[in-house]
Amino acid sequence: MKSHLAKLMESAGVDQKTLALETGLSPATVGKLYRGHFNRIDNHTVTVLCKWFRLSSIAELIEIVWEPEDGEAPQ
């Protein structure tokens, strides 16, 4: 999965510390998503970030990037 959090934060002019404070998410959670170093993301985190950035789709926050070893992406 690929996180678009860094791009969203840059567009909003917000840093990691401020985003963590304003969303109530832990700085560690924000930092991991910002750097794209995560294996999973929970519903609460997705909901809070989508609401804060006023996103209409989870795909604006994260996307699945298929690797060659994953085979073909589903249609």
C-alpha atoms as an extended CHARMM CRD file, in Angstrom:
* protein
*
        75  EXT
         1         1  MET       CA              0.0000000000        0.0000000000        0.0000000000  PROA      1               0.0000000000
         2         2  LYS       CA              1.1320000000        3.5130000000       -0.7170000000  PROA      2               0.0000000000
         3         3  SER       CA              0.2810000000        6.4440000000        1.5400000000  PROA      3               0.0000000000
         4         4  HSD       CA             -0.5260000000        9.8660000000        0.1080000000  PROA      4               0.0000000000
         5         5  LEU       CA             -0.3540000000       11.4930000000        3.5340000000  PROA      5               0.0000000000
         6         6  ALA       CA              2.8520000000       13.4430000000        2.8490000000  PROA      6               0.0000000000
         7         7  LYS       CA              1.3330000000       14.9720000000       -0.2930000000  PROA      7               0.0000000000
         8         8  LEU       CA             -1.9100000000       15.8030000000        1.5210000000  PROA      8               0.0000000000
         9         9  MET       CA             -0.0130000000       17.3980000000        4.4050000000  PROA      9               0.0000000000
        10        10  GLU       CA              2.1050000000       19.4810000000        2.0430000000  PROA      10              0.0000000000
        11        11  SER       CA             -1.0000000000       20.7100000000        0.2110000000  PROA      11              0.0000000000
        12        12  ALA       CA             -2.6430000000       21.6020000000        3.5380000000  PROA      12              0.0000000000
        13        13  GLY       CA              0.5150000000       23.2530000000        4.8900000000  PROA      13              0.0000000000
        14        14  VAL       CA              0.5350000000       21.1310000000        8.0380000000  PROA      14              0.0000000000
        15        15  ASP       CA              3.4100000000       19.3280000000        9.7400000000  PROA      15              0.0000000000
        16        16  GLN       CA              3.3420000000       15.9320000000       11.4620000000  PROA      16              0.0000000000
        17        17  LYS       CA              3.2360000000       17.3140000000       14.9900000000  PROA      17              0.0000000000
        18        18  THR       CA              0.3330000000       19.6500000000       14.2290000000  PROA      18              0.0000000000
        19        19  LEU       CA             -1.6190000000       16.9400000000       12.4180000000  PROA      19              0.0000000000
        20        20  ALA       CA             -1.1760000000       14.5870000000       15.3730000000  PROA      20              0.0000000000
        21        21  LEU       CA             -2.3540000000       17.2590000000       17.8160000000  PROA      21              0.0000000000
        22        22  GLU       CA             -5.3640000000       18.2760000000       15.7210000000  PROA      22              0.0000000000
        23        23  THR       CA             -6.5220000000       14.7320000000       14.9520000000  PROA      23              0.0000000000
        24        24  GLY       CA             -5.7210000000       13.0850000000       18.2650000000  PROA      24              0.0000000000
        25        25  LEU       CA             -3.6600000000       10.4460000000       16.4610000000  PROA      25              0.0000000000
        26        26  SER       CA             -0.3260000000        9.5040000000       17.9410000000  PROA      26              0.0000000000
        27        27  PRO       CA              2.7600000000       11.1650000000       16.4750000000  PROA      27              0.0000000000
        28        28  ALA       CA              4.1210000000        7.6690000000       15.7810000000  PROA      28              0.0000000000
        29        29  THR       CA              1.0620000000        6.7610000000       13.7050000000  PROA      29              0.0000000000
        30        30  VAL       CA              1.2410000000        9.9860000000       11.7180000000  PROA      30              0.0000000000
        31        31  GLY       CA              4.9900000000        9.5700000000       11.2110000000  PROA      31              0.0000000000
        32        32  LYS       CA              4.6970000000        5.9890000000        9.9540000000  PROA      32              0.0000000000
        33        33  LEU       CA              1.9700000000        6.8950000000        7.4760000000  PROA      33              0.0000000000
        34        34  TYR       CA              3.8670000000       10.0110000000        6.3990000000  PROA      34              0.0000000000
        35        35  ARG       CA              6.9530000000        7.9040000000        5.5900000000  PROA      35              0.0000000000
        36        36  GLY       CA              4.9050000000        5.0350000000        4.1580000000  PROA      36              0.0000000000
        37        37  HSD       CA              6.2670000000        2.6240000000        6.7790000000  PROA      37              0.0000000000
        38        38  PHE       CA              3.1360000000        0.7300000000        7.7340000000  PROA      38              0.0000000000
        39        39  ASN       CA              1.7850000000       -2.7850000000        7.2750000000  PROA      39              0.0000000000
        40        40  ARG       CA             -1.8090000000       -2.0260000000        8.1710000000  PROA      40              0.0000000000
        41        41  ILE       CA             -4.0480000000        0.9210000000        8.9470000000  PROA      41              0.0000000000
        42        42  ASP       CA             -7.0500000000        0.7710000000       11.2250000000  PROA      42              0.0000000000
        43        43  ASN       CA            -10.5260000000        2.0750000000       10.5570000000  PROA      43              0.0000000000
        44        44  HSD       CA            -10.2860000000        4.8470000000       13.1540000000  PROA      44              0.0000000000
        45        45  THR       CA             -7.0910000000        6.2520000000       11.6230000000  PROA      45              0.0000000000
        46        46  VAL       CA             -8.5450000000        6.2110000000        8.1080000000  PROA      46              0.0000000000
        47        47  THR       CA            -11.7660000000        7.8330000000        9.2480000000  PROA      47              0.0000000000
        48        48  VAL       CA            -10.0210000000       10.5690000000       11.2410000000  PROA      48              0.0000000000
        49        49  LEU       CA             -7.6100000000       11.4470000000        8.4250000000  PROA      49              0.0000000000
        50        50  CYS       CA            -10.2700000000       11.3740000000        5.7080000000  PROA      50              0.0000000000
        51        51  LYS       CA            -12.4690000000       13.6300000000        7.8260000000  PROA      51              0.0000000000
        52        52  TRP       CA             -9.6290000000       16.0570000000        8.6540000000  PROA      52              0.0000000000
        53        53  PHE       CA             -8.5540000000       16.3820000000        5.0040000000  PROA      53              0.0000000000
        54        54  ARG       CA            -12.1920000000       16.2750000000        3.7950000000  PROA      54              0.0000000000
        55        55  LEU       CA            -11.5290000000       13.3580000000        1.4830000000  PROA      55              0.0000000000
        56        56  SER       CA            -14.3790000000       11.6530000000       -0.3090000000  PROA      56              0.0000000000
        57        57  SER       CA            -12.5460000000        8.3610000000       -0.7830000000  PROA      57              0.0000000000
        58        58  ILE       CA             -9.9880000000        6.2560000000        1.0560000000  PROA      58              0.0000000000
        59        59  ALA       CA             -8.1510000000        6.0680000000       -2.2750000000  PROA      59              0.0000000000
        60        60  GLU       CA             -7.1890000000        9.7090000000       -1.8080000000  PROA      60              0.0000000000
        61        61  LEU       CA             -5.3010000000        8.6790000000        1.3500000000  PROA      61              0.0000000000
        62        62  ILE       CA             -3.9280000000        5.2350000000        0.4920000000  PROA      62              0.0000000000
        63        63  GLU       CA             -3.7680000000        3.0910000000       -2.5990000000  PROA      63              0.0000000000
        64        64  ILE       CA             -2.8080000000       -0.4650000000       -3.3750000000  PROA      64              0.0000000000
        65        65  VAL       CA              0.2940000000       -0.7660000000       -5.5020000000  PROA      65              0.0000000000
        66        66  TRP       CA              0.5650000000       -4.2530000000       -6.9460000000  PROA      66              0.0000000000
        67        67  GLU       CA              4.0440000000       -5.7680000000       -7.0860000000  PROA      67              0.0000000000
        68        68  PRO       CA              5.0710000000       -8.1310000000       -9.8980000000  PROA      68              0.0000000000
        69        69  GLU       CA              5.1670000000      -11.0440000000       -7.4480000000  PROA      69              0.0000000000
        70        70  ASP       CA              1.5080000000      -10.3540000000       -6.5810000000  PROA      70              0.0000000000
        71        71  GLY       CA              0.4520000000      -11.3540000000      -10.0940000000  PROA      71              0.0000000000
        72        72  GLU       CA             -2.0060000000       -9.3030000000      -12.0690000000  PROA      72              0.0000000000
        73        73  ALA       CA             -4.1260000000       -6.7250000000      -10.2880000000  PROA      73              0.0000000000
        74        74  PRO       CA             -7.8090000000       -7.6320000000       -9.9940000000  PROA      74              0.0000000000
        75        75  GLN       CA            -10.0700000000       -6.0510000000      -12.5660000000  PROA      75              0.0000000000
